[in-house]
Amino acid sequence: MEAHQALERRRSTRWFLDRPVDPDDLKTIVVQGLHAPSWVNSQPYHAHIVTGETLQRIKDDYLEASRNGKESKPELPPTPLEDWSPLAQQNMTHWREGVEHTLGDMKVMEEAASHLYNAPAIVYLTLPKNFSPWSLYDLGGFGMGMIIAATDQGIASLPAYRFVIYPDIIRQHIEIPEDEVLVLGIGLGYRDSYAPVNRIIAAREPLTELLDYKE
């Protein structure tokens, strides 16, 4: 697959099939993601792959926490909606309206999220405590590299905040050093084409709105 094809075919998958991903494929995806550039080759990130029984225990605890209304306390706090730029707020509003139009309401989306989208594998990405802001860019490049590598292998993906809202649960089941900050999770697996949540399509801003070009 050409790079442009992988970029165009990638879609956020919000419900995966009950089909495991081969461990060698998961490792290859991470290795290929490492080709991403980083500040002075700092490579500050670390990946933790979770599958099988360990992931199922995390899912079970997440589901219980979600249904009990447990407060989310991610280690990288989200930005309040009102602090985003007007354009970003507009895009998020349009996206939510599109979801509600496609699904009828947000309950279907929330139910999928409470089950961690049925992902058979999750890659948790971390950075060292007191990381440079530039390291967030580096981690994003690493994550996107993995997503494109997965697409090339026919493996679907979802980078999602939901995967890291209960870091205490995750740390109970996998060994993440105390000097690492849990930043993001990427779900990997095979797309369920019949799942309603996978009919969601997010629009992209036209080039005229986000690009200035000068010769």
Buried (B, 14 or more C-beta within 10 A) or exposed (E): EEEEEBEEEBBBBBBBBEEBBEEEBBEBBBEBBBEBEBEEEEBBBBBBBBBEEEBBBBBEBBEEBBEEEBEBEBBBEEEEEEEEEEEEEEBEEEBEEBBEEBBEEEEBBEEBBBBBBBBBBBBBBBBBEEBEEEBBBBBBBBBBBBBBBBBBBEBBBBBBEBBBBBBEBBBEBBEBEEEBBBBBBBBBBBBBEEBBBBEBEEEEEEEEEEEEEEE
